[in-house]
Amino acid sequence: MTWLVPPKKAPRVDLRKLREGGPGDRRAAVDLLGDSLRELGVVRLQHAAAEAGGAGADRFRLTTEELLDVARDVLRGLEQYFGLAAGELAGLLEPLASGRGHRRAEDPRAALLVLLQPPPAGEIEVALAGGWLASGARPGELVVAPGAALHRLTGGVVPAPEVRWRPEEAEAAAPTGRFVARAAAEPARLAAFAR
């Protein structure tokens, strides 16, 4: 998929379809996930735990291990998207302590950022050529952006955009999972660069 005009918000993928969907649903989720991360550098994920919370979705929280599971699911989807062997990307992840402020792509260790949407007054934005793209995430959705390590592992095919909160104070209320690729990781051999 190529967006002739960038969308007004990040595309949304249902994490359940990525994890346990039938072949057609999973393929569609994988394609949207891969296209979004490759072309825009961001995707929104609807997490089943938030839906189960109903009205409490605005208080939706995940542990570091649950965020790591989400990050692995995203990388498994990218493995399928690029025709890589199982575990070639997902097997490289480890948690990295979260920092504050802008999330810069230059951090050479960061493979993925998995961000919980801040309260309704806040917004997560991702740098795009010519400006910033608002994630458009609602309470209970996750925002996923690739980091410099994934950019390197994919030979530059997947970008590593800067991510910021608006207003910046909203970040304090938004737990973040940052995951690193092990230093020894070699670039993946991608089967398909263009789709």
C-alpha positions as CSV (number, residue, x, y, z in Angstrom):
1,M,0.0,0.0,0.0
2,T,1.3,3.4,-0.8
3,W,-0.4,6.5,0.5
4,L,-0.5,9.2,-2.1
5,V,-1.5,11.6,0.7
6,P,-0.3,10.7,4.2
7,P,-3.2,9.7,6.4
8,K,-4.4,12.0,9.2
9,K,-3.6,9.4,11.8
10,A,-1.7,6.1,12.1
11,P,-3.5,3.0,10.7
12,R,-5.0,0.6,13.2
13,V,-4.3,-3.1,13.5
14,D,-6.3,-5.4,15.7
15,L,-3.8,-7.3,17.7
16,R,-6.1,-10.3,18.0
17,K,-6.1,-10.8,14.3
18,L,-2.3,-10.6,14.2
19,R,-2.0,-13.2,17.0
20,E,-4.8,-15.6,16.4
21,G,-6.8,-14.6,13.2
22,G,-7.6,-17.0,10.4
23,P,-5.3,-17.0,7.4
24,G,-7.1,-14.1,5.6
25,D,-7.5,-11.9,8.7
26,R,-3.9,-12.5,9.7
27,R,-2.6,-11.8,6.2
28,A,-4.5,-8.5,6.1
29,A,-3.2,-7.6,9.6
30,V,0.3,-8.4,8.6
31,D,0.1,-6.4,5.4
32,L,-1.3,-3.3,7.2
33,L,1.2,-3.6,10.0
34,G,4.2,-3.9,7.5
35,D,3.0,-1.2,5.2
36,S,2.3,1.2,8.1
37,L,5.7,0.7,9.7
38,R,7.6,0.6,6.4
39,E,5.9,3.7,4.9
40,L,4.9,5.8,7.9
41,G,7.0,4.6,10.8
42,V,4.0,4.1,13.1
43,V,1.0,1.9,13.7
44,R,-1.8,1.8,16.3
45,L,-2.7,-1.6,17.9
46,Q,-6.0,-2.4,19.5
47,H,-5.3,-4.6,22.5
48,A,-7.9,-7.1,23.6
49,A,-7.2,-6.3,27.3
50,A,-8.4,-2.7,26.7
51,E,-11.6,-3.9,25.1
52,A,-12.3,-6.3,28.0
53,G,-11.9,-3.3,30.3
54,G,-14.8,-1.5,28.7
55,A,-15.2,1.9,30.3
56,G,-11.9,1.4,32.1
57,A,-9.9,1.4,28.9
58,D,-8.7,4.8,29.8
59,R,-6.9,3.2,32.8
60,F,-5.5,0.4,30.6
61,R,-2.0,-0.7,31.7
62,L,0.4,-3.5,30.7
63,T,3.3,-4.9,32.5
64,T,6.8,-4.8,30.9
65,E,6.4,-8.5,30.1
66,E,3.1,-7.9,28.4
67,L,4.6,-5.0,26.4
68,L,7.4,-7.3,25.4
69,D,4.9,-9.9,24.2
70,V,3.3,-7.2,22.0
71,A,6.7,-6.2,20.6
72,R,7.4,-9.8,19.7
73,D,4.0,-10.1,18.0
74,V,4.8,-7.0,16.0
75,L,8.2,-8.4,14.9
76,R,6.7,-11.8,14.1
77,G,4.3,-10.0,11.8
78,L,7.2,-8.2,10.2
79,E,9.0,-11.5,9.7
80,Q,6.0,-12.8,7.8
81,Y,5.6,-9.5,5.9
82,F,9.2,-9.6,4.7
83,G,9.4,-13.4,4.3
84,L,12.0,-13.9,7.0
85,A,12.5,-17.1,9.0
86,A,10.6,-17.3,12.3
87,G,12.6,-15.7,15.2
88,E,14.9,-13.8,12.9
89,L,13.6,-10.5,14.3
90,A,11.4,-11.5,17.3
91,G,14.1,-13.6,18.9
92,L,16.4,-10.5,19.3
93,L,14.3,-8.5,21.7
94,E,15.2,-7.5,25.3
95,P,13.6,-4.8,27.5
96,L,15.4,-1.4,27.8
97,A,14.7,1.0,30.6
98,S,12.4,3.8,29.6
99,G,13.7,7.4,29.3
100,R,11.9,10.7,29.2
101,G,11.4,13.4,26.5
102,H,11.5,12.8,22.7
103,R,12.2,9.3,21.6
104,R,15.0,9.8,19.0
105,A,15.7,7.3,16.3
106,E,19.4,7.8,16.9
107,D,19.4,5.5,20.0
108,P,21.3,2.6,18.3
109,R,19.9,0.0,20.7
110,A,16.1,0.7,20.3
111,A,14.3,-1.8,18.1
112,L,10.7,-0.9,18.9
113,L,8.8,1.6,21.0
114,V,5.5,0.3,22.3
115,L,3.6,3.3,23.8
116,L,0.4,3.5,25.7
117,Q,-1.8,6.4,24.5
118,P,-1.8,9.2,27.1
119,P,-5.0,10.6,28.6
120,P,-7.5,12.1,26.2
121,A,-5.9,15.6,26.5
122,G,-2.6,14.2,25.1
123,E,-1.4,12.9,21.8
124,I,1.6,10.9,20.5
125,E,3.1,12.2,17.3
126,V,5.6,10.7,14.9
127,A,8.0,12.7,12.7
128,L,7.1,12.3,9.0
129,A,8.6,14.1,6.0
130,G,7.2,17.6,6.0
131,G,5.8,17.5,9.6
132,W,4.4,15.4,12.4
133,L,1.7,12.7,12.1
134,A,-0.7,12.4,15.1
135,S,-1.1,8.8,16.1
136,G,-4.9,9.3,16.6
137,A,-4.7,6.6,19.2
138,R,-7.7,6.3,21.6
139,P,-7.4,5.2,25.3
140,G,-6.6,1.5,25.3
141,E,-4.7,1.5,22.0
142,L,-1.0,1.1,21.7
143,V,1.3,3.1,19.4
144,V,4.2,1.2,17.9
145,A,7.2,2.9,16.2
146,P,10.4,1.3,15.0
147,G,13.8,2.4,16.4
148,A,17.3,2.6,15.0
149,A,18.1,-1.0,15.6
150,L,15.1,-2.2,13.5
151,H,16.0,0.4,10.9
152,R,19.5,-1.1,10.8
153,L,18.3,-4.7,10.8
154,T,16.0,-4.1,7.8
155,G,18.7,-2.3,5.8
156,G,16.9,1.0,6.1
157,V,13.6,-0.3,4.7
158,V,11.8,0.4,8.0
159,P,12.4,4.0,9.2
160,A,13.3,5.1,12.7
161,P,11.2,8.3,13.3
162,E,11.3,10.6,16.2
163,V,8.3,10.2,18.6
164,R,7.0,12.9,20.9
165,W,4.1,13.6,23.2
166,R,1.9,16.7,22.9
167,P,1.8,18.3,25.4
168,E,5.1,16.9,26.7
169,E,3.6,16.6,30.2
170,A,1.3,13.9,28.9
171,E,4.3,11.5,28.7
172,A,4.4,11.1,32.5
173,A,1.0,9.4,32.3
174,A,1.9,7.1,29.4
175,P,4.0,4.0,30.2
176,T,6.5,3.1,27.5
177,G,8.0,-0.2,26.5
178,R,11.4,0.3,24.8
179,F,12.9,-2.9,23.4
180,V,16.4,-3.5,22.2
181,A,17.9,-5.8,19.6
182,R,20.9,-7.6,20.9
183,A,24.2,-6.0,19.9
184,A,25.3,-9.1,18.0
185,A,22.3,-9.0,15.7
186,E,23.1,-9.0,12.0
187,P,21.0,-7.3,9.4
188,A,18.1,-9.5,8.2
189,R,18.0,-10.7,4.6
190,L,14.7,-9.4,3.4
191,A,12.9,-11.4,0.8
192,A,10.8,-8.4,-0.4
193,F,11.7,-4.8,-0.2
194,A,8.7,-3.5,-2.1
195,R,5.1,-4.9,-2.1
